Amino acid sequence: MVGFFLFIVAIILFQRGKHFASLLLFFLFLNNGFQLIPVAWLMAGFPLDKSSDLAIFFVAIITFIKRKDIGKITKDHPLFNWFLYIVGFAAVDAFYSYFFLHYSPVNVLQVFRPYLLFLSFVVFFVVPPATLKRVFHAVALITLFQCVLFLFQIVTGQTILLSANGDDNITTGIVEGAGYIRFYNQPAFLIPTLFYFLFVFKFKNKLIQVGVLGILVLTVIGPMHRSLIVTIVAVISLFTLFQQSLSKRIIYILMLGLVIYVLSFIDVLGKRMGEAFSDMQTTFTSNLSVANIDVSENSTLFRIGHLVERLDYVESGPMRWLFGIGLISDNAPYADQLPFKFGLISETTGQVVQIDTSDLVWSPLILTLGIVGTLLYATVFIVLLVHFFKKTKYNSYNIVGFLTVLAALFLSMAGNDMTTSSFRIIMILVAVIGCSSNDELFAFGKGAASKYY
């Protein structure tokens, strides 16, 4: 009951104006004990298995209490209407799933509830922006500590950090021919934290600044995720080259070239990048149809096959275009009737996992939200991306938002970051902070909008 007790404390603190402590508890729930406290300890004696559910309840309760403020917020900041649209669509999909497809209400609610986190902008607008920045900074420092633990795993070969999604098992892999253990439990807020310390917060001591960035970069490289490494280099390079003067661009290009040259001498990294180019060549010379794709050839073909097979299924009926197969998860009875052959094998059932996957964003979205819902979901983040880009000159937090969303879009065919609760919340937090101009308090800050407290 520890988690439930902390949840009650978080609500009381928030209502009493102790927003910093309350939101830190909220992020502790969201990040499953900051990947440091076993979820089983937090949720012992409580009929839920993930502390992230407590984060959802937190948002739902505060949003209900402050529901009268939603109209004012969305009127002054139309961007946040888009989050209402996606929640509304998911609610209609839930209605369709229960009343027309006759799915279990428990299973429908299980899939629907994470969409309630899109309402967290209501929670954040209640809080003074200076406090929101303190919360973000605290989360970034916690993430930095998580990175240190993550790197110790690589050195010792022992699991230290817990899973970001609350799973008991930590997935690992080995780089063939190198004996290098790949740990897949990276800190949930690694990417926005990297951009934060790179573009927003600078330590006075240059040595500390370099050390912090070094830890974050090593944590990005550590799991040897080829797509992640290439994406981070690409988005930082694109942004820096467009934002800097010509002389600084030349210096940056030279420095980047030197770094890439040095990294090329790291044997294990060279093997991984070499495999990446080989996979790309194989993929683009293949016949990309369900009948011809060999998903065992490489991970890229697996992801394409996974998506194409499910897209073909959804395109077979008009209601599936709109709502897919409805809000359902793999533990529902109907999931056993799905015909998909491409997917990971479940360790518990020994069968192909039909719906959920951590390999890409679009397959689960197309199945549960349909093509229309998936386009809406993508539009929400494209609108957010454009918003961040337009505001980068006015508030440096928007740089963090822009680069994080851009990286997530690039990685949407190589992971599921864009659909995780952690990603949704941190981007909404940055969006609310970024509504200020010149890094100052915005209209809903102290004094100007005391009615929002």
C-alpha positions in Angstrom: 0.0 0.0 0.0 3.0 2.3 -0.1 2.1 3.5 -3.6 -1.5 4.3 -2.6 -0.3 6.2 0.5 2.1 8.3 -1.7 -0.7 8.9 -4.2 -2.9 10.3 -1.4 0.0 12.4 -0.2 0.6 13.7 -3.8 -3.1 14.8 -4.2 -3.1 16.5 -0.8 0.2 18.3 -1.5 -1.1 19.5 -4.9 -4.3 20.9 -3.4 -2.3 22.7 -0.7 -0.1 24.3 -3.3 3.0 22.2 -2.7 3.3 21.5 -6.4 7.0 20.7 -6.6 6.8 17.7 -4.1 3.5 16.6 -5.6 4.7 16.5 -9.2 7.9 14.7 -8.2 5.7 12.0 -6.7 3.7 12.1 -9.9 6.8 11.5 -12.0 7.8 8.7 -9.6 4.5 7.0 -10.4 4.8 7.7 -14.1 8.4 6.3 -14.3 7.6 3.2 -12.2 9.7 4.3 -9.2 12.2 6.2 -11.3 13.4 2.7 -12.4 15.0 2.5 -8.9 12.2 1.2 -6.7 10.6 -2.2 -7.6 7.0 -1.7 -8.7 6.1 -4.8 -6.6 7.1 -2.8 -3.5 5.2 0.3 -4.5 2.0 -1.6 -5.5 2.0 -4.3 -2.8 -1.5 -4.8 -1.5 -3.0 -2.7 -4.3 -5.1 -4.2 -7.1 -3.0 -2.7 -9.8 0.3 -3.9 -11.1 1.9 -0.7 -12.5 2.5 2.5 -10.6 1.9 4.4 -13.9 -1.8 3.8 -13.2 -1.5 6.0 -10.2 -0.1 8.8 -12.5 -3.2 8.4 -14.6 -5.5 8.6 -11.6 -3.6 11.7 -10.5 -4.2 13.5 -13.8 -7.8 12.4 -13.9 -8.6 13.7 -10.4 -6.8 17.0 -10.8 -8.3 17.6 -14.3 -11.8 16.9 -12.9 -11.3 19.4 -10.1 -10.0 22.0 -12.5 -12.3 21.2 -15.4 -13.7 24.7 -15.5 -10.3 26.0 -16.5 -10.0 23.9 -19.7 -12.0 26.3 -21.8 -9.8 29.3 -20.8 -6.6 27.4 -21.3 -7.5 26.2 -24.8 -8.9 29.6 -25.8 -5.6 31.3 -24.9 -3.5 28.4 -26.2 -5.3 26.6 -29.0 -2.4 24.1 -29.3 -3.9 22.1 -26.4 -7.2 21.5 -28.2 -5.4 18.8 -30.1 -4.8 16.8 -26.9 -8.6 17.0 -26.3 -9.2 15.7 -29.8 -7.1 12.6 -29.3 -8.7 11.9 -25.9 -12.2 12.4 -27.5 -11.4 10.1 -30.4 -10.1 7.4 -28.0 -13.3 7.8 -25.9 -15.5 7.2 -29.0 -13.3 4.2 -30.0 -13.9 2.9 -26.4 -17.6 3.4 -26.8 -17.5 1.5 -30.2 -15.4 -1.3 -28.7 -17.8 -1.9 -25.8 -21.2 -1.4 -27.4 -20.6 -2.6 -30.9 -17.7 -5.1 -30.7 -18.8 -6.2 -27.2 -15.3 -6.3 -25.7 -14.8 -6.7 -22.0 -15.2 -3.3 -20.3 -12.1 -4.1 -18.2 -10.0 -4.6 -21.3 -11.3 -1.5 -23.1 -10.6 0.6 -20.1 -7.1 -0.9 -19.8 -6.2 0.3 -23.3 -8.1 3.6 -23.1 -6.8 4.9 -19.7 -3.2 5.9 -20.9 -4.9 8.4 -23.3 -6.1 10.3 -20.2 -2.5 11.5 -19.7 -3.0 13.9 -22.6 -5.1 15.9 -20.2 -2.1 16.6 -18.0 -1.8 20.1 -19.6 -4.6 21.1 -17.2 -2.5 19.9 -14.3 0.6 21.8 -15.4 -1.2 25.0 -16.1 -2.2 25.1 -12.4 1.4 25.2 -11.4 3.6 28.3 -11.5 6.0 28.0 -14.5 9.1 28.6 -12.3 8.0 25.4 -10.3 7.5 23.5 -13.5 11.1 24.3 -14.5 12.3 23.1 -11.1 10.4 19.9 -11.6 11.9 19.4 -15.1 15.4 20.1 -13.7 14.9 17.6 -10.9 13.7 14.9 -13.3 16.7 15.7 -15.5 19.1 15.2 -12.6 17.4 12.0 -11.6 17.8 10.8 -15.2 21.5 11.7 -15.1 21.8 9.5 -12.0 20.0 6.7 -13.8 22.5 7.1 -16.7 25.4 6.5 -14.3 23.7 3.3 -13.1 23.0 2.3 -16.7 26.7 2.6 -17.6 27.7 0.7 -14.5 25.7 -2.2 -15.9 27.8 -2.3 -19.1 31.0 -2.3 -17.0 29.8 -5.0 -14.5 27.6 -7.0 -16.8 24.9 -6.9 -14.0 21.5 -5.4 -14.2 21.1 -2.4 -11.8 18.4 -0.2 -13.3 14.8 -1.4 -13.5 12.6 -1.3 -16.6 11.0 2.0 -17.6 7.7 0.3 -18.3 7.5 -1.6 -15.0 8.2 -5.1 -16.3 10.1 -7.4 -14.0 12.4 -8.8 -16.7 15.2 -6.7 -18.2 15.8 -7.5 -21.9 19.4 -7.8 -22.9 21.2 -8.8 -26.1 24.7 -9.5 -27.3 26.6 -8.0 -30.3 27.7 -11.0 -32.2 31.4 -11.4 -32.5 32.1 -8.9 -29.8 30.8 -10.4 -26.6 29.3 -7.0 -25.8 26.1 -7.1 -23.6 23.4 -4.7 -24.7 21.1 -3.6 -21.9 17.7 -2.3 -23.1 16.6 -0.5 -19.9 17.7 3.0 -20.8 16.3 5.9 -18.6 12.9 6.9 -19.9 13.7 10.6 -20.1 17.2 10.2 -21.6 16.6 12.1 -24.9 14.9 15.2 -23.5 17.5 15.3 -20.7 20.3 15.2 -23.3 18.8 18.1 -25.2 18.1 20.0 -21.9 21.7 20.0 -20.8 22.9 20.7 -24.3 20.7 23.7 -25.1 19.0 24.9 -21.9 20.9 24.4 -18.7 24.6 25.0 -18.6 26.8 24.3 -15.6 29.1 27.1 -14.6 32.0 24.6 -14.4 32.9 23.7 -18.0 34.4 20.4 -16.9 31.2 19.4 -15.2 29.3 20.4 -18.3 31.4 18.2 -20.5 31.3 15.3 -18.0 27.5 15.4 -17.8 27.1 15.5 -21.6 29.7 12.7 -21.9 27.6 10.5 -19.5 24.4 11.2 -21.5 26.1 10.6 -24.9 27.6 7.3 -23.6 24.1 6.2 -22.4 22.8 6.9 -25.9 25.5 4.8 -27.5 25.6 2.1 -24.7 22.7 -0.1 -26.0 24.1 0.1 -29.5 20.7 1.0 -31.0 21.8 2.0 -34.4 18.7 4.0 -35.2 18.9 5.9 -32.0 22.6 6.8 -32.5 22.0 8.0 -36.1 18.8 9.9 -35.1 20.4 11.8 -32.2 23.4 12.8 -34.4 21.0 13.8 -37.3 18.6 16.0 -35.3 21.3 17.8 -33.3 23.3 18.4 -36.5 20.3 19.7 -38.5 19.2 22.0 -35.7 22.7 23.3 -35.0 23.5 23.9 -38.7 20.3 25.9 -39.3 20.6 27.9 -36.1 24.3 28.9 -36.1 26.4 31.4 -38.1 28.5 30.1 -41.1 31.7 30.2 -39.1 30.1 28.1 -36.2 28.6 25.7 -38.7 32.1 25.0 -40.2 33.5 24.5 -36.7 30.6 22.2 -35.8 31.0 20.1 -39.0 34.7 19.7 -38.3 34.1 18.7 -34.7 31.3 16.3 -35.7 33.6 14.7 -38.3 36.3 14.3 -35.7 33.9 12.6 -33.3 32.6 10.2 -35.9 36.1 9.4 -37.0 37.2 8.6 -33.4 34.0 6.5 -32.8 34.7 4.5 -36.0 37.7 2.9 -34.3 35.5 1.4 -31.6 35.1 -2.1 -32.9 31.7 -3.0 -31.4 30.2 0.2 -32.7 31.7 -0.3 -36.1 30.1 -3.8 -36.3 26.7 -2.4 -35.4 26.8 0.5 -38.0 28.1 -1.9 -40.6 25.2 -4.2 -40.0 22.8 -1.2 -40.3 24.0 -0.3 -43.8 23.8 -4.0 -44.8 20.2 -4.2 -43.5 19.3 -1.1 -45.4 20.6 -2.5 -48.7 18.8 -5.8 -48.2 15.5 -3.9 -47.3 15.5 -1.6 -50.3 16.2 -4.5 -52.7 13.4 -6.7 -51.4 9.8 -7.0 -52.6 7.9 -5.3 -49.7 4.7 -7.3 -49.8 3.3 -9.6 -47.1 3.7 -12.6 -49.3 7.3 -11.9 -50.1 8.8 -10.3 -47.0 11.2 -12.5 -45.1 11.0 -11.0 -41.6 13.9 -13.2 -40.4 16.2 -11.4 -42.8 16.8 -8.4 -40.6 15.1 -6.1 -38.0 14.1 -3.5 -40.6 12.2 -6.0 -42.8 10.6 -7.4 -39.6 9.2 -4.0 -38.8 8.0 -3.3 -42.3 6.4 -6.8 -42.5 4.7 -6.2 -39.1 3.2 -2.9 -40.3 2.2 -4.1 -43.8 0.4 -7.2 -42.5 -1.7 -5.2 -40.0 -2.4 -2.4 -42.4 -3.7 -4.9 -45.0 -6.0 -6.3 -42.3 -7.4 -2.9 -41.3 -7.9 -1.9 -44.9 -10.3 -4.8 -45.4 -13.3 -3.1 -43.8 -14.7 0.4 -43.6 -15.2 0.4 -39.8 -11.7 -0.8 -39.4 -10.5 2.2 -41.3 -12.2 4.3 -38.7 -11.6 2.4 -35.5 -9.3 -0.5 -36.4 -10.1 -3.6 -34.3 -11.0 -1.3 -31.4 -9.4 -0.8 -28.0 -8.1 -4.2 -27.1 -4.9 -5.7 -25.8 -3.2 -9.1 -26.3 -4.6 -10.5 -23.1 -8.2 -10.3 -24.4 -9.8 -13.4 -25.8 -10.5 -11.8 -29.2 -6.8 -11.3 -29.7 -6.3 -15.0 -30.0 -8.5 -15.0 -33.1 -6.4 -12.5 -35.0 -4.5 -14.0 -38.0 -1.1 -12.2 -37.9 2.0 -14.3 -38.5 4.6 -11.5 -38.1 5.5 -10.6 -34.5 7.6 -11.5 -31.5 6.9 -14.8 -29.8 5.3 -14.5 -26.4 7.4 -16.1 -23.6 4.2 -17.2 -21.8 2.0 -18.5 -24.6 4.6 -19.4 -27.2 2.4 -17.7 -29.9 3.0 -14.6 -32.0 2.1 -11.4 -30.1 -0.8 -10.0 -32.2 -1.2 -6.4 -31.1 1.5 -4.9 -28.8 5.0 -4.4 -29.8 8.0 -2.3 -28.7 9.5 -2.4 -32.2 7.5 0.4 -33.8 4.8 2.9 -33.2 2.4 2.5 -36.1 1.3 -1.1 -36.0 -0.5 -1.0 -32.6 -1.9 2.4 -33.4 -3.4 1.3 -36.7 -4.9 -1.8 -35.0 -6.5 0.0 -32.0 -7.3 3.5 -33.5 -7.7 2.6 -37.2 -6.2 4.6 -40.0 -8.2 7.7 -39.2 -7.2 7.6 -35.5 -3.5 7.0 -36.4 -3.5 10.0 -38.7 -5.0 12.1 -35.9 -2.3 10.8 -33.5 0.4 11.7 -36.0 -1.1 15.1 -36.7 -1.1 15.9 -32.9 2.6 15.5 -32.7 3.3 17.2 -36.1 1.3 20.2 -34.9 3.3 20.1 -31.6 6.6 19.9 -33.6 5.7 22.9 -35.7 4.6 24.8 -32.5 7.9 24.0 -30.8 9.9 25.1 -33.9 8.2 28.4 -34.2 8.8 29.2 -30.5 12.5 28.1 -30.3 13.6 31.7 -30.4 11.4 32.7 -27.5 12.0 30.0 -25.0 14.8 27.5 -25.0 12.6 24.7 -23.6 10.9 24.7 -27.0 14.3 23.5 -28.5 14.0 20.5 -26.2 10.5 19.8 -27.3 11.3 20.3 -31.0 14.3 18.0 -31.0 12.6 15.3 -28.9 9.5 15.1 -31.0 11.6 15.2 -34.2 13.7 12.3 -32.8 10.6 10.4 -31.9 9.1 10.7 -35.4 12.4 9.6 -36.9 12.5 6.6 -34.5 8.8 5.7 -34.9 9.7 2.7 -37.1 12.4 1.6 -34.7 10.7 1.8 -31.3 7.6 2.8 -29.5 8.8 5.9 -27.6 6.1 8.1 -29.2 3.3 6.1 -27.6 4.7 5.8 -24.1 3.2 7.6 -21.2 6.6 9.1 -20.3 7.0 10.7 -23.7 3.5 12.1 -23.7 3.8 13.7 -20.3 7.3 15.1 -20.7 6.3 16.7 -24.1 3.2 18.2 -22.6 5.2 19.6 -19.7 7.7 21.2 -22.1 4.9 22.6 -24.1 3.3 24.3 -21.1 6.7 25.7 -20.0 7.4 26.8 -23.5 4.3 28.9 -23.6 6.3 31.6 -21.8 8.3 34.1 -23.8 12.0 34.8 -23.3 12.0 32.1 -20.6 9.9 34.3 -18.3 6.6 33.5 -16.5 3.6 33.2 -18.9 0.1 34.4 -18.4 -1.0 31.6 -16.1 1.9 32.3 -13.7 1.9 33.9 -10.2 -0.4 36.9 -9.8 -1.6 37.0 -13.4 -3.8 34.0 -12.9 -4.2 33.2 -9.2 -7.6 31.7 -10.0 -5.9 28.7 -11.5 -4.4 27.6 -8.2 
